[in-house]
Amino acid sequence: MASAGEAPGGEDTHVEKKKKASERYWEEPGKDGNQTEKNDGESKQLQHKKAEKSRKRKLEHKPRDQSRGKNFLSGKTDPFPGPAPVPKDRIQKFKRKEDMSKPRHKRHKLRQLITQSEDASKMSQNQAARFDLLLPEDAGFLEGDEGEDTCTISQNDIADAVDLASSAKYFNLKLSQFGPYRLDYSKTGRHLVLGGRRGHIACLDWQSKQLMCEINVMESINDVKWLHSESMYAVAQKKWLYIYDSNGIELHCIRKFNDVLRMQFLPYHFLLATVSATSFLQYLDVSVGKEVAAICTKTGRLDVMCQNPYNAIIHLGHANGTVTLWSPNQKEALVKMLCHQGGVRSVSVDKTGLYMVTSGMDKKLKVYDIRTFKPLKSYFLPAGASCLSLSQKGLLSAATGDIVQVYRDVWSTPVTKPYMAHRVRGAVSGLHFCPFEDVLGVGHGDGFTSMLVPGAGEPNFDGLDANPYRSAKQRQEWEVKALLEKIQPELISLNPNKLGEVDRATFEQRHQDRVEALGFDPLAKQKFVPKFKKKGRSSSGAVERRKKQVAHEDQRELIKNTIEQKMRTEKEQEWKIKESVVFRKKSALDRFKK
Amino acid sequence: MPTKEESIKAMSLEEAKIRRAELQKARALQSYYEAKARRDRKIKSKKYRKVHNKAKRKEMLKQFDEMVKTNPEGALEELKKLEMGRMQERMSLKHQNSGKWAKSKAIMAKYDEDARKAMQQQLEINKELTQKVATALNNDEEDEDDEEEADTEEVLPDFVNDVEKAGDASNPWMRGKLTEEEQEKEQESKMAEEVILLEDEEEMEEEVNEEEKLLREFENRRKQQEEDIVDETALSEFTSIIRGLTQKPEVETIVDNSTPLEEGLTRIQTLEDTEKLQETDISETAEPEVVEIVQADETAKETSTKKAKKRKRNIELKEVITKESRVVTVPLKVTTEEVGEEDMEDEMDQRGLIKEAFAGDDVISDFLKEKRKKEDAGKPKAIDLTLPGWGEWGGKGLKPSRKKRQRFRTKPAQAVVRKDAKLPEVIMSEQRDKSITLHQVSSLPFPFENYAQFESTIRCPLGRTWNSEKTVKKVTLPRVVTQLGAIIEPMGREELKKSQQQKAEPHTWKKWMENNIGDII
């Protein structure tokens, strides 16, 4: 996408002969070459390139000004010529797959394609590594004094110590009338929706404490969830699923979704996944308002659910200690793993899609590697954990009764103590880390508590994806773009990179799929139907005769060939025998034959 | 029939006479019965039909009461049928004066006596059909608790005491079995292992046996009736002759063979007789049972080997599940009970609660069972195309030879190693995800030699979401860039010549990029 102004220049260079830069006295050709080599070349001069033709080349830009490194008016030299080097480990971070080895034979087209893609990927990798510098924020953490456990530091102490803006993020909402509360933060982390079991719903911009709406639906509420933006949220009420807007106006009552207990929203697919007391897992496409899939899991009441943000797979926990993984494309569980001896109480998957944490009735907390489905760590919590939540930075919060504990690094290092602990006023019923903030929202029997958890949120946000500071206009823009980039539900699978793979299914398999989809076999041989002939020539006998003429045509050919082959071999053998008889030397003993 | 004649020749004259009389009787009986049935069938009178049906119904009820004592299992079955009929009647609007005919009659009813009567009758029928059948068996079931167990022993079938199969398997209270009779234990002790493993199969067999018994019972009853119907006075001659026959059992056997009609004609008068009948039935069906047992033995062996494997795996799984876990200490003590949970439990039904409470007990075995089932379902099976009787003798009790079976048995393809073969606590679905295949590249594009090459060339996303702006621009750079509105002249001869010259000195993409990139970006 070059700008139009530059294009003619490009054309010119294409047609005309390249101008050779005049040689300068200060340039030592060898040295210059070395420098560019070291820099992993963002730029290089052309005449040197030609000299280096035999070496492996990389994509470079021709600098706009021909001279480089020197050309200051003051006459001083640039001590660090060329672009700044990027550390190798950072480049490694952005690597996608290994490079391919090029074919050994001369295959120009193939070689060209491979080098082209390799160059592109290398450039993108380098650029990404270079721009990694623009993410300056680091996650903080809590550090106790010597001999002091961080878990003994109270929230009040933290709130006193931090700056005013942060300390305002620690607060309690006393809502003892309609609890216990479920909660959800919007994708940007700016907005909060609270749903009390006894029908109370409140939406608020929790940072400014500005109330957007507050209603009572006069029905029990099982769960609340924001949809793609903060303008709409879904509420699972006693019987049906409802969708309200941020002013508390009921937009939809979806009667296809009944007895919903838990919900998850898949932001890039615009899918609202719900599980119900009737053991149905249903997917609602909120962009078009269509039910994408309804799967009967046949596992009883479903009230433990989470999503894997990496591949949009839904994880369900069951009373028989198993965790099952579901996609909308398959009627049976993709994976079923036995995690606990008792029922599963809560499941959570981390942002990178590497780890799954489960807690069960057997009072255990287990960490699994969800790519290999192998257990990594197992902890015993004295009272078990009823709710789990993982933060963007991988902190784990677990609630036992009225105590909220936060753990750090549960998968890499064995943990014996929580990182933080806090007692809330009632039994915890909902836990959620706020995205991009060091805040943990706790819904409990006595209302809502916003806790400070240093190091929980991702410090660097992507302004184009989830911008906490976006205006209404920006939100609208984003909504349009997000809808354009919506991923279809068919693409949900355990391996999200599957789209980049070639379908290795055999021809038979593919054909079978096609037959299934079409309802008939398009390649099936058409049955011979004799033409209708007039003047009594289509009597049934004649028709049968005509049919006989074409019957088993494919087999006939085969039989004919085999018979011919047989005849030939027989003849040859006969000939051989004859030959042997004729040309054999007569021995003296032949006279005794007969 | 030459054989018959021969046999008659061999007999003495008297014997032959008796024999002939006997045969005549049989034939006469048959013809009487057939004629009567034909006549009956042709009767069109509604009234007759009504009376007939009523009588039939009464008869059936009477029989049923009898059957409660003699054959409680059959009676239960019958009762179920009756219940079903009642249910259907209750559900349907057949006799409720809501049909077209009834409506028309309703209009007429005011003036017409007959119409009124007809409607009344309809309603009566409905009432009759929807009445509950009060029988001894029903009562037995109701006040089962009151009666002594010893009393019920004879009357009640065994399966009344059996545990309900439909009950929740996970409910531990429902899984217990009542104590069984000693006799049954003896019988079952032979197949002790199989019983446990092949419970399902056995249930099926039992059901089949019961059905067979019932059928036989009915047949016998029907024959009995036939005999009753026949006018005995007309047949006194025959009967007097036959009476003499009973003294010679040898002849009887011959008779039995020759006349199929009389085969099952022995009157069943006492309870013992019915028992005997059942015994003979059992002896007849004994052979196939033996075969089944043999098969069961084979499967038992297989399962026992499997069991060992299973046990081994079970241990593994247990190890995995009850892996040493680190105890985490929390500085604060929990003070409140989980109120929220209790709230939820209100909605949970009793069964769910029990299930949850006892979940830990059979979780592992259940899981293993399921996994094994999935594994077995995925294994390709051998197809046996042997046709018995082709190329050798066939018939009851004869099996196709081993050689033949081997010849016509297609070997199963080797089972594909499951994805979860090495993960004891995981079941992975082996289904192919068809939905994504529509979007995937289905065959290798032209210059590529293998999948890896192609996949590596498309590994890098091109979009703005994943790349810096500069990269996107470069990667999506068009081959030729022209200024908007610039006139592009058609190619002349010179251009052609030029391109030929260039061909001699190949002009690669890379070279072109080198030349132009700086100008473009």
Interface residues (C-beta under 8 A of the other chain):
Chain A: M1 A2 A4 E6 A7 P8 G9 G10 E11 D12 T13 H14 K18 L46 K49 R57 L59 E60 H61 K62 P63 R64 R96 K97 E98 D99 M100 P103 R107 H108 K109 L110 Q112 L113 I114 T115 Q116 S117 D119 A120 S121 M123 S124 Q127 A128 R130 F131 D149 C151 T152 P180 R197 A277 G300 R301 D303 A319 N320 G321 T322 S327 N329 Q330 E332 A333 L334 V335 K336 M337 L338 C339 H340 Q341 G342 G343 M361 D362 K364 L365 K366 F373 K374 P375 K377 S378 Y379 F380 L381 P382 A383 S386 T400 G401 D402 I403 Q405 Y407 P414 V415 T416 K417 P418 A421 R423 G426 A427 V428 S429 G445 L464 D465 E485 Q488 E490 L491 S493 K498 L499 G500 E501 V502 D503 R504 A505 Q509 R510 D513
Chain B: S170 L317 V320 I321 T322 K323 E324 S325 R326 V327 V328 T329 V330 P331 L332 K333 V334 T335 T336 E337 E338 V339 G340 E341 D343 M344 E347 M348 G352 K355 E356 A359 G360 V363 I364 D366 F367 E370 D420 L423 E425 V426 I427 M428 S429 Q431 R432 D433 K434 S435 I436 T437 L438 H439 Q440 V441 S442 S443 L444 F446 P447 F448 E449 Y451 A452 Q453 F454 E455 S456 T457 I458 R459 C460 T465 W466 N467 S468 K470 T471 V472 K473 K474 V475 T476 L477 V481 T482 Q483 L484 A486 P506 T508 W509 K510 W512 M513 E514 N515 N516 I517 G518 D519 I520 I521
